[in-house]
C-alpha cells in the first residue's frame, strides 16, 4: 500500500519533463519508485549528450539500478509522462519493472504499436494519469518549434 497516488509521482515526472523543455529537449520525464520513495529520475537528454538512447526512462532506470546496485528493479514502478518507445519498453522488461504508469499515449512511436506486446504480461500497465497535462506539454513544445 502506497501513501502517495499515481498523480503525485506523475507530477514529479512532469516537473522533469518541463526541465527537459527548458533545455530544448523533447519534454519527457520519468521516475522510478520503490514503495513510496523515488529511487531514480530522468528526463530526455538526447541533444545534450548526443545520444539517441538518452531517453527519460533509460536515465531513470540507470539511476534506480545504481541506487540498488542491481540490474533488476523488481517491485518498482516506472512513471513516465509519455508512453515508452520500443527501446525503453525492452529496457523496462529487462529490468523486470513490475508496473509502468504513463500519462499520454505516443501514437507514432509508442511500444503499444507492436504486437505481441514488448512488455511481458506480468508488467502491470496504467495509462492516462494526468494525460491532458502530459499531452499539452508535448503539443506546446512542438508547436513552438514549427
Backbone torsions as a table, in degrees:
resi	resn	phi	psi	omega
1	UNK	NA	131.5	-177.2
2	UNK	-103.0	145.9	176.9
3	UNK	-79.5	-22.3	-175.6
4	UNK	-108.6	154.8	-180.0
5	UNK	-91.8	166.5	173.6
6	UNK	-56.8	-37.6	-179.1
7	UNK	-62.5	-37.7	179.6
8	UNK	-57.4	-50.8	-177.7
9	UNK	-73.6	-31.8	177.1
10	UNK	-66.9	-33.2	176.9
11	UNK	-63.9	-36.1	175.4
12	UNK	-66.2	-41.1	176.7
13	UNK	-62.7	-39.6	177.4
14	UNK	-65.0	-37.4	176.7
15	UNK	-60.8	-42.5	178.2
16	UNK	-67.1	-37.9	177.4
17	UNK	-62.7	-39.5	176.8
18	UNK	-64.0	-37.4	176.4
19	UNK	-62.6	-41.8	177.1
20	UNK	-59.2	-45.8	-179.7
21	UNK	-60.3	-40.7	178.2
22	UNK	-62.2	-27.5	178.8
23	UNK	-95.6	14.5	179.0
24	UNK	61.2	32.1	173.0
25	UNK	-102.1	156.1	173.7
26	UNK	-57.5	126.8	-169.9
27	UNK	-78.5	82.4	174.5
28	UNK	-126.8	133.5	177.9
29	UNK	-126.4	156.9	-179.2
30	UNK	-150.2	146.3	172.3
31	UNK	-135.7	146.7	173.4
32	UNK	-107.3	131.3	-175.9
33	UNK	-121.5	133.6	172.4
34	UNK	-119.6	116.7	-173.9
35	UNK	65.9	-117.3	177.3
36	UNK	-113.5	17.2	-173.5
37	UNK	-116.5	131.7	173.6
38	UNK	-77.5	121.0	-176.9
39	UNK	-112.7	-4.2	177.4
40	UNK	-159.8	139.4	179.4
41	UNK	-132.5	151.3	174.8
42	UNK	-163.9	156.1	170.6
43	UNK	-143.5	160.0	-176.0
44	UNK	-56.7	133.2	178.2
45	UNK	-138.5	31.0	-176.6
46	UNK	-65.5	-36.2	179.7
47	UNK	-73.0	-48.8	-177.5
48	UNK	-60.1	-43.6	-175.1
49	UNK	-93.6	-4.1	-176.3
50	UNK	51.9	48.7	-173.7
51	UNK	-140.5	112.2	-178.5
52	UNK	-65.4	-16.4	179.5
53	UNK	-91.9	0.3	-175.8
54	UNK	-82.9	52.9	176.4
55	UNK	-78.9	157.3	-179.5
56	UNK	-53.2	-45.3	-177.2
57	UNK	-65.0	-41.2	-178.9
58	UNK	-64.1	-41.7	-180.0
59	UNK	-67.0	-41.4	178.8
60	UNK	-66.1	-40.8	177.7
61	UNK	-63.1	-42.2	178.9
62	UNK	-63.4	-43.3	179.4
63	UNK	-62.3	-42.4	179.6
64	UNK	-67.3	-39.7	177.4
65	UNK	-62.1	-40.3	176.9
66	UNK	-65.5	-39.0	178.9
67	UNK	-58.4	-46.1	-177.8
68	UNK	-89.5	-6.5	-174.1
69	UNK	52.5	45.4	-178.7
70	UNK	-152.4	145.3	175.9
71	UNK	-81.2	-12.7	-179.3
72	UNK	-100.6	132.8	-177.5
73	UNK	-121.2	46.6	178.4
74	UNK	-62.3	150.8	-178.5
75	UNK	64.8	21.1	175.4
76	UNK	-113.0	155.5	175.9
77	UNK	-118.0	133.8	174.2
78	UNK	-102.3	123.2	174.1
79	UNK	-105.0	127.8	176.3
80	UNK	-139.9	145.6	-174.0
81	UNK	-69.6	-29.5	-178.7
82	UNK	-126.8	147.1	177.3
83	UNK	-49.0	131.4	-179.9
84	UNK	-61.7	149.2	175.0
85	UNK	-79.4	172.1	179.7
86	UNK	-58.2	-39.2	179.4
87	UNK	-61.9	-46.2	-178.9
88	UNK	-68.5	-36.8	177.5
89	UNK	-61.3	-41.3	178.2
90	UNK	-63.9	-41.9	178.2
91	UNK	-64.3	-38.7	177.6
92	UNK	-60.7	-44.3	179.1
93	UNK	-63.7	-46.1	179.9
94	UNK	-62.6	-36.1	-179.8
95	UNK	-75.7	-10.4	179.6
96	UNK	62.6	37.8	173.9
97	UNK	-59.5	141.1	-178.5
98	UNK	-85.2	-33.7	-175.6
99	UNK	-144.0	141.8	173.6
100	UNK	-120.4	128.7	178.0
101	UNK	-122.5	122.4	178.2
102	UNK	-131.4	159.7	-177.3
103	UNK	-83.1	-77.8	-175.1
104	UNK	-106.4	148.3	176.3
105	UNK	-71.4	157.4	173.4
106	UNK	-118.6	92.5	-174.5
107	UNK	-70.2	-9.7	-179.3
108	UNK	-100.2	-35.8	-174.0
109	UNK	-136.2	13.7	-177.8
110	UNK	-74.2	155.2	-177.8
111	UNK	-65.1	-24.1	-177.8
112	UNK	-70.9	-7.4	175.4
113	UNK	-70.3	-15.9	-174.8
114	UNK	-102.3	135.9	177.0
115	UNK	-128.1	132.3	-2.3
116	UNK	-67.1	166.9	-176.8
117	UNK	-58.1	144.8	176.4
118	UNK	-78.1	-13.1	176.4
119	UNK	-99.6	138.9	176.2
120	UNK	-61.7	154.2	179.9
121	UNK	-59.7	-27.0	-177.7
122	UNK	-71.1	-14.8	179.5
123	UNK	-81.9	117.9	175.8
124	UNK	-76.0	134.6	178.8
125	UNK	-120.4	128.9	176.8
126	UNK	-119.0	123.6	-176.0
127	UNK	-111.8	154.8	168.1
128	UNK	83.6	17.1	178.3
129	UNK	-78.4	120.3	-174.7
130	UNK	52.1	39.7	-175.0
131	UNK	-55.7	-46.4	-177.1
132	UNK	-61.7	-42.7	179.9
133	UNK	-66.2	-42.2	179.9
134	UNK	-64.3	-44.8	180.0
135	UNK	-66.5	-41.2	-178.2
136	UNK	-61.9	-39.3	179.3
137	UNK	-61.7	-43.4	178.1
138	UNK	-66.5	-45.2	-178.2
139	UNK	-61.6	-43.5	178.9
140	UNK	-62.3	-44.0	-179.7
141	UNK	-58.3	-49.6	-176.6
142	UNK	-74.2	-29.9	174.9
143	UNK	-61.8	-41.0	-179.8
144	UNK	-67.0	-23.2	-177.1
145	UNK	-88.1	-14.8	-176.2
146	UNK	-92.4	NA	NA
